[in-house]
Amino acid sequence: MGGITPFTATDYPGLLAAAIFVQGCPWRCGYCHNPHLQERTRASPIAWNDVLSLLERRKGLIDAVVFSGGEPAIDPCLADAITQVRDAGFKIGMHSGGTHPQRLQSVLPLLDWIGLDVKANFADYADITKVRGSGVAALTSLKAVLASGVDYECRTTAHPALLPEAKLLQIAQTLAAMGVKNYALQAFRMQGCADPALNNRMVGNYPSPGLVEQLGKLFPNFTMRRG
Ligand code: SF4
């Protein structure tokens, strides 16, 4: 485990939660806010039993536990970890980039909610992740989520240097055509971003109100997050 946040009101929709950060991610997005979690080290900064003990003490104070990262699906023990937390009585959420579709599919029956990143048009994924073939993994993951019936949100991080508005619209149209109902656009935040080339390049009215209005018409549930 890379760490734990014992209390968060923003990581599971509508519920107070703890967030567990799993170490490791095979992708290298420039806007990653947890670049210190991209490498998977041999020694875990926090022992799993300590995580379980902390959660035990949070009973009654939080309703859910969110597995985040890094990329939680990188961990071969993910299903066991989720099962233990579930058995302790918590609802289970997960944040994923869709890096490992098979493992994701195997844990979907254990989840109550998932937030799945959609980083780009699937053919352009390597522009963001720096990893060839990542779009295929992401698309397969998205199809698995939609087929599972698990509550979900698809979300895209919007940065004008990476995703001009025409691309944002293409992504949204692709998702709407696939049957995505819950979609959020998240304006890039500089805090924690490791890539100086991306900082200070946000444009004041990006994404524009006109685009936001267009996207709002494509989905039953659309959210624009700024700041
Ligand atoms: S997929 Fe997520 S955790 Fe991995 S590098 Fe990209 S933003 Fe960071």
Boltz pocket constraint, residues with backbone or C-beta under 6 A from the ligand:
constraints:
  - pocket:
      binder: B
      contacts: [[A, 24], [A, 25], [A, 26], [A, 27], [A, 28], [A, 29], [A, 31], [A, 32], [A, 33], [A, 34], [A, 35], [A, 38], [A, 69], [A, 70], [A, 71], [A, 97]]
      max_distance: 6.0
